[in-house]
């Protein structure tokens, strides 16, 4: 299914190409292919020894008709199959690892957090298509956005931004609360250094080495937000997870949040113990789908 337009700005560019990520079964298939190729090659070697080895007369080949044209043809076919399966297994495993972003270095602990940007200064370094995709989400979150770049793409709406049309300078981050680096890696590295010196988090788009904050795939419905991150290493996988869970999250889950908020206030006012609050919430959510209550209410109204 296509990604909602309200979600796309939160994803790294590769995350939009979720159709290119293989399902887990495909990764398993490459391993099975490797095992099959080993078995086929073993049979081929056995047949070759039976046909051409110095002790050929004493060895019965798996095809039994060791000298027949059929045996030679099947031998060639089996050799070809082994080659194809072996190459496919190797390439398949490499492609799967590349697609899902298998990391070679140990993971660093990270803390998921949701930020409020209302009225806070956010700097976007870069003026191309990637920056243009990131800016609307920042503006929707209420950020006061400044764009710094030698050239600004026509797709960027200047009317809602502060624009500094020149190369990045470290002082551009003075007073910033958050930074998005959407420039080439060498510029992103300068942004990272300037941000570190000012204790400011920076999201470097598709450049995890220069990032201290990561934006992943996100599902947002009302007050409910579910986010997926791979620490910038496999944005396509974050997009795949977002799409998979999007099918599981109820469309009316925003109603759950509204009812939970209302009930929470009632429970606090009534001094309901914490151990009883969650069971009561579950009962309240179930009543949202109790079709017998409306009919009962109608019956009572008529009587």
C-alpha positions as a Markdown table, in Angstrom:
| # | Residue | x | y | z |
|---|---|---|---|---|
| 1 | Unk | 0.0 | 0.0 | 0.0 |
| 2 | Unk | 1.3 | 3.5 | -0.6 |
| 3 | Unk | 2.6 | 5.5 | 2.3 |
| 4 | Unk | 0.4 | 8.3 | 3.5 |
| 5 | Unk | 1.7 | 11.7 | 2.6 |
| 6 | Unk | 1.7 | 12.8 | 6.2 |
| 7 | Unk | 4.2 | 10.0 | 7.1 |
| 8 | Unk | 6.7 | 10.3 | 4.2 |
| 9 | Unk | 8.7 | 13.3 | 5.6 |
| 10 | Unk | 9.6 | 11.2 | 8.7 |
| 11 | Unk | 11.3 | 8.5 | 6.6 |
| 12 | Unk | 14.7 | 8.4 | 5.1 |
| 13 | Unk | 14.7 | 8.2 | 1.3 |
| 14 | Unk | 15.3 | 4.5 | 1.2 |
| 15 | Unk | 12.4 | 3.9 | 3.5 |
| 16 | Unk | 10.0 | 4.9 | 0.7 |
| 17 | Unk | 11.2 | 1.9 | -1.4 |
| 18 | Unk | 9.8 | -0.7 | 0.9 |
| 19 | Unk | 8.9 | -3.0 | -2.0 |
| 20 | Unk | 12.6 | -3.7 | -2.5 |
| 21 | Unk | 13.1 | -5.3 | 0.9 |
| 22 | Unk | 12.8 | -9.1 | 0.9 |
| 23 | Unk | 10.5 | -10.9 | 3.3 |
| 24 | Unk | 12.1 | -13.0 | 6.0 |
| 25 | Unk | 11.1 | -16.2 | 4.0 |
| 26 | Unk | 13.4 | -15.0 | 1.2 |
| 27 | Unk | 16.4 | -14.8 | 3.6 |
| 28 | Unk | 15.6 | -18.3 | 4.8 |
| 29 | Unk | 15.3 | -19.4 | 1.1 |
| 30 | Unk | 18.8 | -18.4 | 0.4 |
| 31 | Unk | 20.1 | -20.6 | 3.2 |
| 32 | Unk | 18.0 | -23.5 | 1.9 |
| 33 | Unk | 19.4 | -22.9 | -1.6 |
| 34 | Unk | 22.9 | -23.1 | -0.2 |
| 35 | Unk | 22.2 | -26.5 | 1.5 |
| 36 | Unk | 20.6 | -27.8 | -1.7 |
| 37 | Unk | 23.6 | -26.7 | -3.8 |
| 38 | Unk | 26.0 | -28.5 | -1.5 |
| 39 | Unk | 23.9 | -31.7 | -1.8 |
| 40 | Unk | 23.7 | -31.4 | -5.6 |
| 41 | Unk | 27.5 | -30.8 | -5.9 |
| 42 | Unk | 28.1 | -33.9 | -3.7 |
| 43 | Unk | 26.0 | -36.0 | -6.1 |
| 44 | Unk | 27.9 | -34.6 | -9.1 |
| 45 | Unk | 31.2 | -35.4 | -7.6 |
| 46 | Unk | 30.0 | -38.9 | -6.8 |
| 47 | Unk | 28.9 | -39.5 | -10.4 |
| 48 | Unk | 32.1 | -38.0 | -11.8 |
| 49 | Unk | 34.2 | -40.4 | -9.6 |
| 50 | Unk | 32.1 | -43.3 | -10.7 |
| 51 | Unk | 32.5 | -42.4 | -14.4 |
| 52 | Unk | 36.1 | -41.2 | -14.6 |
| 53 | Unk | 38.0 | -42.2 | -11.5 |
| 54 | Unk | 40.8 | -44.7 | -11.5 |
| 55 | Unk | 38.7 | -47.1 | -9.5 |
| 56 | Unk | 35.5 | -46.4 | -11.6 |
| 57 | Unk | 34.8 | -50.1 | -12.1 |
| 58 | Unk | 34.4 | -50.6 | -8.4 |
| 59 | Unk | 32.2 | -47.6 | -7.8 |
| 60 | Unk | 28.5 | -47.5 | -8.8 |
| 61 | Unk | 27.4 | -44.0 | -9.8 |
| 62 | Unk | 24.2 | -42.5 | -8.6 |
| 63 | Unk | 22.9 | -42.5 | -12.2 |
| 64 | Unk | 23.8 | -46.2 | -12.6 |
| 65 | Unk | 24.3 | -45.7 | -16.4 |
| 66 | Unk | 27.7 | -44.2 | -16.0 |
| 67 | Unk | 28.7 | -44.3 | -19.7 |
| 68 | Unk | 25.4 | -43.4 | -21.3 |
| 69 | Unk | 24.7 | -40.0 | -23.0 |
| 70 | Unk | 21.8 | -39.6 | -20.6 |
| 71 | Unk | 24.2 | -39.8 | -17.7 |
| 72 | Unk | 26.5 | -37.2 | -19.2 |
| 73 | Unk | 23.6 | -34.8 | -19.9 |
| 74 | Unk | 22.2 | -35.2 | -16.4 |
| 75 | Unk | 25.7 | -34.7 | -15.0 |
| 76 | Unk | 26.0 | -31.4 | -16.9 |
| 77 | Unk | 22.6 | -30.3 | -15.8 |
| 78 | Unk | 23.3 | -31.1 | -12.2 |
| 79 | Unk | 26.6 | -29.2 | -12.4 |
| 80 | Unk | 24.8 | -26.2 | -13.8 |
| 81 | Unk | 22.1 | -26.4 | -11.1 |
| 82 | Unk | 24.7 | -26.6 | -8.4 |
| 83 | Unk | 26.5 | -23.5 | -9.8 |
| 84 | Unk | 23.3 | -21.5 | -10.1 |
| 85 | Unk | 22.1 | -22.5 | -6.6 |
| 86 | Unk | 25.5 | -21.8 | -5.1 |
| 87 | Unk | 25.8 | -18.4 | -6.7 |
| 88 | Unk | 22.2 | -17.6 | -5.9 |
| 89 | Unk | 22.7 | -18.5 | -2.2 |
| 90 | Unk | 25.8 | -16.4 | -1.9 |
| 91 | Unk | 24.4 | -13.4 | -3.7 |
| 92 | Unk | 21.0 | -13.8 | -2.0 |
| 93 | Unk | 22.5 | -13.7 | 1.5 |
| 94 | Unk | 24.6 | -10.7 | 0.6 |
| 95 | Unk | 21.6 | -8.9 | -1.0 |
| 96 | Unk | 19.4 | -9.6 | 2.0 |
| 97 | Unk | 22.1 | -8.4 | 4.4 |
| 98 | Unk | 22.5 | -5.2 | 2.4 |
| 99 | Unk | 18.8 | -4.6 | 2.1 |
| 100 | Unk | 18.1 | -4.8 | 5.8 |
| 101 | Unk | 21.2 | -3.0 | 6.8 |
| 102 | Unk | 23.1 | -5.6 | 8.9 |
| 103 | Unk | 25.5 | -3.7 | 11.0 |
| 104 | Unk | 29.1 | -4.6 | 11.3 |
| 105 | Unk | 29.7 | -2.6 | 14.5 |
| 106 | Unk | 28.0 | -3.2 | 17.9 |
| 107 | Unk | 24.8 | -1.3 | 18.5 |
| 108 | Unk | 24.8 | 1.8 | 20.8 |
| 109 | Unk | 22.0 | 2.0 | 23.3 |
| 110 | Unk | 19.4 | 4.6 | 22.3 |
| 111 | Unk | 16.4 | 6.2 | 24.0 |
| 112 | Unk | 13.2 | 6.6 | 22.0 |
| 113 | Unk | 11.6 | 10.1 | 22.6 |
| 114 | Unk | 8.9 | 12.3 | 21.0 |
| 115 | Unk | 9.7 | 16.0 | 20.8 |
| 116 | Unk | 7.7 | 19.2 | 20.8 |
| 117 | Unk | 8.9 | 21.8 | 18.5 |
| 118 | Unk | 6.2 | 24.5 | 19.0 |
| 119 | Unk | 8.0 | 27.8 | 18.4 |
| 120 | Unk | 11.5 | 26.4 | 18.8 |
| 121 | Unk | 14.3 | 27.1 | 16.4 |
| 122 | Unk | 15.2 | 24.3 | 14.1 |
| 123 | Unk | 17.9 | 24.6 | 11.4 |
| 124 | Unk | 17.8 | 22.6 | 8.2 |
| 125 | Unk | 21.2 | 22.4 | 6.4 |
| 126 | Unk | 20.6 | 21.7 | 2.7 |
| 127 | Unk | 18.2 | 23.0 | 0.1 |
| 128 | Unk | 17.6 | 20.0 | -2.2 |
| 129 | Unk | 14.8 | 17.5 | -2.5 |
| 130 | Unk | 15.7 | 15.7 | 0.7 |
| 131 | Unk | 15.4 | 18.9 | 2.7 |
| 132 | Unk | 12.2 | 19.7 | 1.0 |
| 133 | Unk | 10.7 | 16.4 | 2.1 |
| 134 | Unk | 11.8 | 17.0 | 5.7 |
| 135 | Unk | 10.6 | 20.6 | 6.2 |
| 136 | Unk | 6.8 | 20.1 | 6.1 |
| 137 | Unk | 6.8 | 17.7 | 9.0 |
| 138 | Unk | 8.9 | 20.2 | 11.1 |
| 139 | Unk | 6.6 | 23.0 | 10.2 |
| 140 | Unk | 3.5 | 20.9 | 11.1 |
| 141 | Unk | 5.1 | 20.2 | 14.5 |
| 142 | Unk | 5.3 | 24.0 | 15.1 |
| 143 | Unk | 9.0 | 24.5 | 14.6 |
| 144 | Unk | 10.5 | 27.8 | 13.6 |
| 145 | Unk | 12.5 | 26.6 | 10.7 |
| 146 | Unk | 15.7 | 28.2 | 9.2 |
| 147 | Unk | 17.1 | 26.7 | 6.0 |
| 148 | Unk | 20.8 | 27.2 | 5.2 |
| 149 | Unk | 22.1 | 26.2 | 1.7 |
| 150 | Unk | 23.9 | 27.8 | -1.2 |
| 151 | Unk | 21.0 | 27.0 | -3.4 |
| 152 | Unk | 17.3 | 26.5 | -2.4 |
| 153 | Unk | 15.1 | 24.2 | -4.5 |
| 154 | Unk | 12.0 | 25.6 | -6.0 |
| 155 | Unk | 10.0 | 22.9 | -4.2 |
| 156 | Unk | 10.8 | 24.5 | -0.8 |
| 157 | Unk | 8.1 | 27.1 | 0.2 |
| 158 | Unk | 10.1 | 30.1 | 1.4 |
| 159 | Unk | 7.0 | 31.9 | 2.7 |
| 160 | Unk | 7.0 | 29.9 | 6.0 |
| 161 | Unk | 10.8 | 29.8 | 6.5 |
| 162 | Unk | 13.8 | 31.8 | 7.3 |
| 163 | Unk | 16.3 | 31.3 | 4.4 |
| 164 | Unk | 20.0 | 31.8 | 4.6 |
| 165 | Unk | 21.3 | 31.3 | 1.0 |
| 166 | Unk | 25.0 | 30.6 | 1.5 |
| 167 | Unk | 27.3 | 27.8 | 2.6 |
| 168 | Unk | 26.9 | 26.5 | 6.1 |
| 169 | Unk | 28.8 | 28.1 | 9.0 |
| 170 | Unk | 29.0 | 26.8 | 12.6 |
| 171 | Unk | 27.4 | 29.9 | 13.9 |
| 172 | Unk | 24.2 | 29.0 | 12.1 |
| 173 | Unk | 23.4 | 26.6 | 14.9 |
| 174 | Unk | 23.5 | 29.3 | 17.6 |
| 175 | Unk | 20.2 | 29.2 | 19.5 |
| 176 | Unk | 19.0 | 26.1 | 17.7 |
| 177 | Unk | 17.1 | 23.3 | 19.5 |
| 178 | Unk | 17.4 | 20.7 | 16.7 |
| 179 | Unk | 19.2 | 20.3 | 13.4 |
| 180 | Unk | 18.4 | 18.4 | 10.2 |
| 181 | Unk | 21.4 | 17.8 | 8.0 |
| 182 | Unk | 20.4 | 17.1 | 4.5 |
| 183 | Unk | 23.6 | 17.9 | 2.7 |
| 184 | Unk | 26.6 | 16.0 | 1.3 |
| 185 | Unk | 28.5 | 13.9 | 3.9 |
| 186 | Unk | 31.4 | 16.4 | 4.2 |
| 187 | Unk | 28.9 | 19.2 | 5.1 |
| 188 | Unk | 27.0 | 16.9 | 7.4 |
| 189 | Unk | 30.2 | 16.2 | 9.2 |
| 190 | Unk | 30.7 | 19.9 | 9.8 |
| 191 | Unk | 27.1 | 20.2 | 11.0 |
| 192 | Unk | 27.6 | 17.3 | 13.4 |
| 193 | Unk | 30.8 | 18.9 | 14.9 |
| 194 | Unk | 29.1 | 22.3 | 15.3 |
| 195 | Unk | 26.0 | 20.6 | 16.8 |
| 196 | Unk | 28.1 | 18.6 | 19.3 |
| 197 | Unk | 29.9 | 21.8 | 20.4 |
| 198 | Unk | 26.5 | 23.3 | 21.2 |
| 199 | Unk | 24.9 | 20.2 | 22.7 |
| 200 | Unk | 22.2 | 20.1 | 20.0 |
| 201 | Unk | 20.9 | 16.9 | 18.4 |
| 202 | Unk | 21.3 | 16.5 | 14.7 |
| 203 | Unk | 19.4 | 14.2 | 12.3 |
| 204 | Unk | 21.6 | 13.6 | 9.3 |
| 205 | Unk | 19.5 | 12.2 | 6.6 |
| 206 | Unk | 20.8 | 8.8 | 5.2 |
| 207 | Unk | 24.1 | 9.5 | 7.0 |
| 208 | Unk | 24.0 | 7.7 | 10.4 |
| 209 | Unk | 27.7 | 8.3 | 11.0 |
| 210 | Unk | 26.9 | 12.1 | 11.4 |
| 211 | Unk | 23.6 | 11.7 | 13.2 |
| 212 | Unk | 22.8 | 11.9 | 16.9 |
| 213 | Unk | 19.0 | 11.6 | 16.3 |
| 214 | Unk | 17.1 | 9.3 | 14.0 |
| 215 | Unk | 13.7 | 9.6 | 12.5 |
| 216 | Unk | 12.0 | 6.4 | 11.4 |
| 217 | Unk | 8.8 | 5.0 | 10.1 |
| 218 | Unk | 5.8 | 6.3 | 12.0 |
| 219 | Unk | 2.1 | 5.6 | 12.4 |
| 220 | Unk | 0.1 | 8.6 | 13.7 |
| 221 | Unk | -3.6 | 8.5 | 14.4 |
| 222 | Unk | -5.0 | 11.1 | 16.7 |
| 223 | Unk | -3.0 | 11.1 | 19.9 |
| 224 | Unk | -1.6 | 7.7 | 19.2 |
| 225 | Unk | 1.9 | 7.6 | 17.6 |
| 226 | Unk | 3.9 | 4.4 | 16.9 |
| 227 | Unk | 7.4 | 4.8 | 15.6 |
| 228 | Unk | 10.0 | 2.4 | 14.2 |
| 229 | Unk | 13.7 | 3.2 | 14.0 |
| 230 | Unk | 16.8 | 1.2 | 12.9 |
| 231 | Unk | 19.2 | 3.9 | 14.1 |
| 232 | Unk | 19.6 | 5.1 | 10.6 |
| 233 | Unk | 21.2 | 1.9 | 9.4 |
| 234 | Unk | 18.2 | 0.3 | 7.6 |
| 235 | Unk | 15.6 | 2.9 | 6.9 |
| 236 | Unk | 13.9 | 0.6 | 4.3 |
| 237 | Unk | 13.3 | -1.9 | 7.1 |
| 238 | Unk | 11.8 | 0.8 | 9.3 |
| 239 | Unk | 9.4 | 1.6 | 6.4 |
| 240 | Unk | 8.6 | -2.1 | 6.0 |
| 241 | Unk | 7.8 | -2.5 | 9.7 |
| 242 | Unk | 5.7 | 0.7 | 9.6 |
| 243 | Unk | 3.6 | -0.7 | 6.7 |
| 244 | Unk | 3.2 | -4.1 | 8.4 |
| 245 | Unk | 2.0 | -2.6 | 11.7 |
| 246 | Unk | -0.2 | -0.1 | 10.0 |
| 247 | Unk | -2.4 | -2.9 | 8.9 |
| 248 | Unk | -2.7 | -4.1 | 12.6 |
| 249 | Unk | -3.4 | -0.7 | 14.3 |
| 250 | Unk | -7.2 | 0.0 | 14.3 |
| 251 | Unk | -8.3 | 2.9 | 12.3 |
| 252 | Unk | -10.3 | 4.2 | 15.3 |
| 253 | Unk | -7.5 | 4.0 | 17.8 |
| 254 | Unk | -7.7 | 7.7 | 18.3 |
| 255 | Unk | -11.0 | 7.1 | 20.0 |
| 256 | Unk | -9.2 | 4.8 | 22.4 |
| 257 | Unk | -6.9 | 7.6 | 23.4 |
| 258 | Unk | -9.8 | 10.0 | 24.0 |
| 259 | Unk | -11.7 | 7.5 | 26.2 |
| 260 | Unk | -8.5 | 6.6 | 28.1 |
| 261 | Unk | -7.8 | 10.3 | 28.8 |
| 262 | Unk | -11.3 | 10.8 | 30.0 |
| 263 | Unk | -11.2 | 7.7 | 32.2 |
| 264 | Unk | -7.8 | 8.6 | 33.6 |
| 265 | Unk | -9.2 | 11.9 | 34.9 |
| 266 | Unk | -12.2 | 10.1 | 36.5 |
| 267 | Unk | -9.9 | 7.6 | 38.1 |
| 268 | Unk | -7.6 | 10.2 | 39.6 |
| 269 | Unk | -10.6 | 12.2 | 41.0 |
| 270 | Unk | -12.0 | 9.0 | 42.5 |
| 271 | Unk | -8.7 | 7.8 | 43.9 |
| 272 | Unk | -8.8 | 4.5 | 42.1 |
| 273 | Unk | -5.7 | 2.4 | 43.0 |
| 274 | Unk | -3.2 | 2.0 | 40.2 |
| 275 | Unk | -3.6 | -1.8 | 40.1 |
| 276 | Unk | -7.3 | -1.4 | 39.2 |
| 277 | Unk | -6.9 | 1.3 | 36.5 |
| 278 | Unk | -5.7 | -0.8 | 33.7 |
| 279 | Unk | -8.5 | -3.5 | 34.0 |
| 280 | Unk | -11.0 | -0.7 | 34.1 |
| 281 | Unk | -9.5 | 0.8 | 31.0 |
| 282 | Unk | -9.8 | -2.5 | 29.2 |
| 283 | Unk | -13.5 | -2.7 | 30.2 |
| 284 | Unk | -14.1 | 0.8 | 29.0 |
| 285 | Unk | -12.5 | 0.1 | 25.6 |
| 286 | Unk | -14.5 | -3.1 | 25.2 |
| 287 | Unk | -17.7 | -1.1 | 25.8 |
| 288 | Unk | -16.8 | 1.1 | 22.8 |
| 289 | Unk | -17.6 | -2.0 | 20.7 |
| 290 | Unk | -20.6 | -3.3 | 22.7 |
| 291 | Unk | -23.4 | -3.1 | 20.1 |
| 292 | Unk | -26.0 | -4.0 | 22.7 |
| 293 | Unk | -25.7 | -0.8 | 24.6 |
| 294 | Unk | -27.0 | 1.6 | 21.9 |
| 295 | Unk | -30.1 | -0.7 | 21.3 |
| 296 | Unk | -30.7 | -0.8 | 25.1 |
| 297 | Unk | -30.5 | 2.9 | 25.3 |
| 298 | Unk | -32.9 | 3.3 | 22.4 |
| 299 | Unk | -35.3 | 0.9 | 24.1 |
| 300 | Unk | -35.1 | 2.8 | 27.3 |
| 301 | Unk | -35.7 | 6.0 | 25.5 |
| 302 | Unk | -38.8 | 4.7 | 23.8 |
| 303 | Unk | -40.2 | 3.3 | 27.1 |
